[in-house]
Amino acid sequence: MFNRFNKATALVHISAVAALLAAPLSTLAVESGTAQDNVYAAKVWDYALEHKFIGEGRLQSYPFKGHRPHGSIQEVVATTAEIDGQKGRLIVKHNYGAKDKLTVQDVYANPDMNYEALTIMFQREKGYDPDHNDWFWAEYKANGEIIVYNGEVLSGRAPLCTGCHAALGGPDREILNGKEK
């Protein structure tokens, strides 16, 4: 389910690195879903895979009812992580959904069934994005490929993410277990 070592994913990573090397730094600082964001998202993915937050034998938490834009059932693990030399809060959210009614018990019994996406939030160094409390967002398919939704690459300072989470106010921008923190 979480095999990120396939040809398509490798091409995405190679393309991201090539674009990063070719892009002027001034454009990378203000955009979302850039090659630099995608390279960082790959580092977050690798960290989550190495620490068993995703993949075979991953740590599971009890699923709960959720809502869009994430799955109708969600599962969240939150911790402190060190990624690329930066220590910060990491939130890993597994998103599940189905056209027919899906229950928490269904997901708990078979977490691979009806898996839609993986969403992460990682609080980066001060100054990364002060308007959004320095959070980095990314949403991935089960194979580690970053999702593009309506033309928006969902990594970095993605407006789809910041638009909802900024409305929460406060310093953390989190919603856990279906409730505002």
C-alpha positions as CSV (number, residue, x, y, z in Angstrom):
1,M,0.0,0.0,0.0
2,F,2.8,2.5,0.8
3,N,5.4,1.5,-1.7
4,R,6.9,4.8,-2.7
5,F,9.7,3.2,-4.8
6,N,8.0,2.9,-8.1
7,K,8.9,4.5,-11.5
8,A,6.2,7.2,-11.4
9,T,7.2,8.4,-7.9
10,A,10.9,8.3,-8.8
11,L,10.2,10.5,-11.8
12,V,8.3,13.0,-9.6
13,H,11.2,13.2,-7.2
14,I,13.8,13.6,-10.0
15,S,11.7,16.3,-11.6
16,A,11.3,18.1,-8.3
17,V,15.0,18.2,-7.7
18,A,15.7,19.3,-11.3
19,A,13.1,22.1,-11.0
20,L,14.5,23.1,-7.6
21,L,18.0,23.5,-9.1
22,A,16.6,25.5,-12.0
23,A,14.2,27.8,-10.1
24,P,15.2,31.2,-8.8
25,L,15.1,31.4,-5.0
26,S,12.8,34.5,-5.0
27,T,10.0,32.5,-6.5
28,L,10.4,29.5,-4.1
29,A,9.9,31.7,-1.0
30,V,6.3,32.8,-1.7
31,E,4.7,30.0,-3.7
32,S,3.1,26.7,-2.7
33,G,3.7,23.3,-4.2
34,T,7.1,24.3,-5.6
35,A,9.9,21.9,-6.3
36,Q,11.5,22.9,-3.0
37,D,8.2,22.1,-1.2
38,N,8.0,18.7,-2.9
39,V,11.5,17.8,-2.0
40,Y,10.7,18.7,1.6
41,A,7.5,16.7,1.5
42,A,9.6,13.7,0.4
43,K,11.7,14.1,3.5
44,V,8.6,14.2,5.7
45,W,7.3,11.1,3.9
46,D,10.6,9.3,4.5
47,Y,10.6,10.3,8.2
48,A,7.0,9.0,8.6
49,L,7.9,5.8,6.8
50,E,11.0,5.2,8.9
51,H,9.2,5.9,12.2
52,K,6.3,3.6,11.3
53,F,3.6,6.4,11.1
54,I,2.9,5.0,7.6
55,G,3.5,1.8,5.7
56,E,3.5,-1.9,6.7
57,G,3.3,-2.4,10.4
58,R,2.5,1.2,11.0
59,L,1.4,2.6,14.3
60,Q,-2.4,2.8,14.4
61,S,-4.7,5.0,16.5
62,Y,-8.4,4.6,16.9
63,P,-10.2,6.1,13.9
64,F,-13.0,8.7,14.3
65,K,-15.7,10.3,12.2
66,G,-14.3,13.2,10.1
67,H,-15.4,15.4,7.3
68,R,-14.2,17.0,4.1
69,P,-11.7,18.0,2.9
70,H,-10.3,15.0,4.7
71,G,-11.9,11.6,4.8
72,S,-15.3,10.7,6.3
73,I,-13.2,8.5,8.7
74,Q,-9.8,9.7,10.0
75,E,-7.0,8.4,12.0
76,V,-4.4,10.8,13.6
77,V,-1.0,10.4,15.2
78,A,0.7,13.5,16.6
79,T,4.3,13.7,17.9
80,T,7.4,15.8,18.0
81,A,9.8,15.0,15.1
82,E,13.1,16.1,13.8
83,I,13.1,16.5,10.0
84,D,16.0,17.9,8.0
85,G,17.6,19.3,11.2
86,Q,14.4,21.0,12.4
87,K,12.5,19.9,15.4
88,G,8.7,20.5,15.4
89,R,5.3,19.1,15.9
90,L,4.3,16.5,13.3
91,I,0.7,15.5,12.7
92,V,0.0,12.5,10.5
93,K,-3.6,12.0,9.4
94,H,-4.9,9.0,7.5
95,N,-8.0,9.8,5.5
96,Y,-10.6,7.1,4.6
97,G,-13.8,7.3,2.6
98,A,-16.3,5.3,0.6
99,K,-19.3,5.9,-1.6
100,D,-21.3,3.6,0.7
101,K,-21.5,4.1,4.5
102,L,-18.1,3.6,6.1
103,T,-17.8,3.1,9.8
104,V,-15.1,3.6,12.3
105,Q,-15.2,-0.2,13.0
106,D,-14.7,-0.9,9.3
107,V,-11.6,1.2,9.2
108,Y,-10.3,-0.2,12.5
109,A,-10.8,-3.8,11.2
110,N,-9.2,-3.2,7.8
111,P,-7.2,0.1,7.6
112,D,-6.1,-0.7,4.0
113,M,-9.7,-0.7,2.7
114,N,-11.1,2.7,1.5
115,Y,-7.8,4.5,2.1
116,E,-8.0,7.8,0.3
117,A,-5.0,9.9,1.3
118,L,-2.4,10.8,3.9
119,T,-2.2,14.4,5.2
120,I,0.6,15.8,7.2
121,M,1.3,19.0,9.1
122,F,4.8,19.8,10.3
123,Q,5.7,22.9,12.2
124,R,8.9,24.2,10.7
125,E,11.4,26.7,11.9
126,K,10.4,30.3,12.9
127,G,10.1,32.5,9.8
128,Y,9.2,29.7,7.4
129,D,5.6,31.0,7.1
130,P,4.8,33.4,10.0
131,D,1.3,34.1,8.6
132,H,0.4,30.5,9.3
133,N,2.5,29.8,12.4
134,D,5.2,28.2,10.3
135,W,3.2,25.1,9.4
136,F,4.2,23.0,6.4
137,W,1.3,20.9,4.8
138,A,1.4,18.1,2.4
139,E,-1.2,15.6,1.1
140,Y,-0.1,12.3,-0.4
141,K,-1.6,9.4,-2.3
142,A,-1.0,6.0,-0.7
143,N,2.2,5.5,-2.8
144,G,3.8,8.8,-1.5
145,E,2.9,10.9,-4.6
146,I,1.9,14.4,-3.7
147,I,-1.8,15.1,-4.6
148,V,-2.7,17.8,-7.1
149,Y,-6.3,19.0,-6.4
150,N,-7.9,21.4,-8.9
151,G,-4.5,22.3,-10.2
152,E,-3.1,23.0,-6.8
153,V,-0.1,21.0,-5.7
154,L,-0.8,20.2,-2.0
155,S,2.6,20.8,-0.4
156,G,4.2,23.7,1.4
157,R,1.9,26.7,2.1
158,A,-1.0,25.2,0.1
159,P,-3.9,27.7,0.1
160,L,-6.4,24.8,0.4
161,C,-4.8,23.9,3.7
162,T,-4.0,27.4,5.1
163,G,-7.5,28.6,4.2
164,C,-9.2,26.2,6.5
165,H,-6.6,26.0,9.3
166,A,-6.0,29.8,9.6
167,A,-9.7,30.2,10.3
168,L,-9.1,28.3,13.6
169,G,-7.0,31.1,15.0
170,G,-4.7,30.5,17.9
171,P,-1.1,29.4,17.6
172,D,-1.5,25.7,16.7
173,R,-3.9,25.5,13.7
174,E,-4.8,21.9,14.7
175,I,-8.1,20.0,14.7
176,L,-7.7,16.6,16.3
177,N,-10.3,13.9,16.9
178,G,-13.0,15.9,15.2
179,K,-12.8,18.8,17.7
180,E,-10.9,22.0,17.7
181,K,-8.0,21.9,20.0
